[in-house]
Amino acid sequence: MKAADFLDLLEKKGFNFFTGVPCSYFTPLCNLLAVKETTFHIPAVREDIALGLACGAYLAGKLPVVYMQNSGIGYSLEAFASLPIIYRMPVLVLTSYRGPQDQDMEEHLVMGQHTEEILQSFKIKYSIFGKPCKETAVVEKAPDIQAIRQYLLKEELPYFLLVGKGALT
């Protein structure tokens, strides 16, 4: 899916604050966010900082999106557990689903094998967009952003969209 179409879809569904730690999977999206004057975007240096910014934006009336690599999940689990999960703050988390398809980047293998297990152990709802890093169903169509938005607003909890390599162009 073209990053411009994806960003347009998010904005049409009310997502109006973007922050995160850049990842090559999100280069097309980050490039758009960097130049789009109508979109509120703050890049972050760490995932927990991005999450803190997103929660503050939610408290200020925004509907936030955080982007990060799946390795960032491990780094920021405590921040998720101590802020948006217990205080019930909806945050859409775009997470690059890195793993075996990233040849010569062995640091992504372990996290790629356990990303879904980690989310399941924290009872965090998620779906997959694009080619996943392990043997699960491939989702090639656009994610149902309306359903995700409804979940976020009803449950007031984070929702992870695991984005496979090449899903955003």
C-alpha positions in Angstrom: 0.0 0.0 0.0 1.3 3.5 -0.8 2.4 5.3 2.4 0.4 8.4 1.3 -2.8 6.3 1.0 -2.1 4.8 4.4 -1.5 8.1 6.1 -4.6 9.6 4.4 -6.6 6.6 5.7 -5.3 7.2 9.2 -6.1 10.9 9.1 -9.6 10.4 7.8 -10.3 8.1 10.7 -9.2 10.8 13.2 -5.6 9.9 14.0 -3.9 13.3 14.4 -0.7 12.8 16.4 2.3 10.8 15.2 5.5 9.9 17.1 8.0 7.1 17.1 11.4 5.8 16.4 12.2 5.5 12.7 12.7 2.1 11.1 13.5 1.4 7.4 10.1 -0.3 7.0 8.5 3.1 7.8 10.8 5.2 5.6 8.0 6.2 3.1 5.6 7.1 6.0 8.3 9.0 8.0 9.3 10.9 4.9 5.7 12.0 4.4 5.3 12.9 8.1 8.4 15.0 8.0 7.1 17.3 5.3 3.3 17.3 5.8 2.5 20.6 7.5 -1.0 19.6 8.5 0.1 16.6 10.5 1.4 16.8 14.0 4.6 14.7 14.1 7.3 14.4 16.7 10.1 11.9 16.0 11.5 10.3 19.2 14.9 8.9 20.2 13.4 6.0 22.2 10.2 4.0 22.2 9.3 4.8 25.8 9.6 8.5 25.1 7.4 8.2 22.0 4.8 6.3 24.2 4.9 9.1 26.8 4.4 11.7 24.1 1.5 9.8 22.6 -0.2 9.4 26.1 0.3 13.1 26.7 -1.3 13.9 23.3 -4.2 11.6 24.1 -4.8 13.5 27.3 -4.8 16.7 25.3 -7.5 15.4 23.0 -5.5 13.8 20.2 -5.8 10.2 18.8 -2.1 9.1 18.7 -0.1 6.8 16.5 3.3 5.5 17.7 5.7 3.7 15.2 8.6 1.5 16.2 10.5 -1.7 15.4 9.3 -4.9 17.0 12.6 -4.8 19.0 11.2 -1.6 20.6 8.3 -3.7 22.1 10.8 -5.4 24.4 12.4 -2.1 25.3 9.1 -0.4 26.1 7.0 -3.1 27.7 7.3 -1.6 31.2 6.2 1.8 29.8 3.2 0.1 28.2 2.3 -1.7 31.4 2.7 1.3 33.6 1.0 4.0 31.5 -1.5 3.2 28.6 -2.6 -0.2 29.8 -3.4 0.6 33.4 -4.6 4.2 32.7 -6.6 3.0 29.7 -5.2 5.2 26.9 -5.8 4.3 23.3 -2.7 4.3 21.2 -2.3 2.8 17.7 1.2 1.2 17.6 2.6 0.6 14.1 5.3 -2.0 14.6 7.7 -3.2 12.0 7.5 -7.0 12.0 11.2 -7.7 11.5 12.7 -11.1 11.5 14.0 -13.8 9.1 13.3 -11.8 6.0 15.9 -9.3 7.2 18.9 -11.2 5.8 22.3 -10.3 7.4 20.5 -8.7 10.4 20.6 -11.4 13.0 19.6 -9.0 15.8 16.0 -9.2 14.5 15.7 -13.0 14.5 14.9 -13.6 18.2 12.4 -10.7 18.6 10.8 -11.7 15.2 10.2 -15.2 16.5 8.5 -14.0 19.7 6.7 -10.7 18.9 3.3 -12.2 18.8 3.9 -14.3 21.9 4.9 -11.2 23.8 1.8 -9.3 22.8 -0.4 -12.3 23.6 1.2 -12.6 27.1 0.3 -9.0 27.8 -3.2 -9.5 26.3 -2.5 -6.8 23.8 -4.7 -7.0 20.7 -2.9 -6.9 17.3 -3.2 -7.7 13.6 -0.8 -8.2 10.8 -0.4 -6.0 7.7 1.8 -7.3 4.9 4.2 -10.3 5.0 4.8 -11.4 8.5 8.2 -12.6 9.7 7.0 -16.1 10.5 4.5 -18.7 9.3 1.2 -17.0 9.8 -1.5 -15.8 7.4 -0.3 -13.1 5.0 -2.6 -10.0 5.0 -2.1 -8.2 1.7 -5.1 -5.9 1.9 -5.3 -2.7 3.8 -5.9 -3.0 7.5 -9.4 -2.2 8.8 -8.5 1.1 10.3 -12.1 1.8 11.2 -12.4 -1.4 13.3 -9.0 -0.6 14.9 -10.3 2.9 15.8 -13.5 1.5 17.2 -11.5 -0.9 19.4 -9.2 1.8 20.6 -12.0 4.1 21.6 -14.2 1.4 23.1 -11.5 -0.5 25.1 -9.2 2.5 25.7 -6.1 0.2 25.3 -3.2 0.1 22.9 -3.6 -1.8 19.6 -0.6 -3.1 17.6 -0.5 -3.3 13.8 2.4 -5.5 12.9 3.6 -4.2 9.5 5.6 -6.6 7.3 8.5 -5.6 5.1 7.3 -3.8 2.0 3.7 -3.3 3.2 4.2 0.5 2.9 5.7 1.8 -0.3 
